[in-house]
Amino acid sequence: PGCPSYVPYTSEVISAVPAPRAAAPLFALPYIKHTDGARGVLLVSKTSVPTNVTLHGDGLAGASATVLDGSLDGVHVDAEPGFVAPVERIVGPDGFLALGPYAVALVSAGSELVELVEATG
């Protein structure tokens, strides 16, 4: 009766495992609307700093992006970001789109092909 006695044990590492890869700073989910064949991509920035995104694919230059990031320009966060309505930004001719911290963007590419994506912070 009573508690069992435990023998002191020192663990030894047999083999080291590689460190996990850093999470991507941007989540991208392409979509196709079955009703009209419209294509686009949902972008979610997972960083606390502004992110520059370069989109690649037909129909993306000049595409419309509805962005919710608490800023009007993708750089300067408003004093009360929770009250800033989504803004429409146009994807540049080179595929450039500026996103603010923790941005959510819906990029509409018409019925063209969407490839994607490079993100830089």
C-alpha positions, 0 to 999 in steps of 0.5 A: 500500500502507499504510493509507488516510488519513482526512479529518477529518469533522464530523457535522451533525445534519440533524433532531432526533428526539423523545426516546423515551417513558418506559416504562410503570411497569406491564405488564398482560396480561389473560387468559381461561382456555379451560377454564372462561372465568375471566378475570383480569390478570397485572400486573408492576411495573417500578419499584423503589418501591411502586406503587398500581394502580387496576383498572377493570371488572366483577367486580374489586371484591373480586377476589382477587390473588396477589401476589409482591413480597417484602413482606406489605403491598405497602409494606415490603419484607422483610429477605429478600424472596426468601424471602417467599411469595406473599400473597393481597390483595383488590382494594378496592371502588374497584379499588385494589391496592397492589404492592411493588417489582418485584411480580408479581400475578395478579388473578382476576376470575371470568368478568367483563370486565377493563378496566384500569389506572392505576398511580401510584407 
